[in-house]
């Protein structure tokens, strides 16, 4: 079974300080959830949107966390208190992982060999 990657974006954040405090608590909780491989908070380059990107062992583990009290509470707090005006949730099935650093290593190794 392939991993599931979930991307949740947040835009129109009215109180960035409160958002960041609340999202840190959420991410620390998600990290401990069964089936969570990784999770992190990302900020749009040159913009004001944020994204939580998670990788899960299975769709079932992702679903269980998405329907949990800590996620529901966070979303209610962000929307209900006007901290965040918009959010989108996308799910992706991992088809292929690509390691950029490995590619650069192989390219450098090839260049080094071609110089010898």
Order of alpha helices (4+ residues) and beta strands (2+ residues): beta-alpha-beta-beta-alpha-alpha-beta-alpha
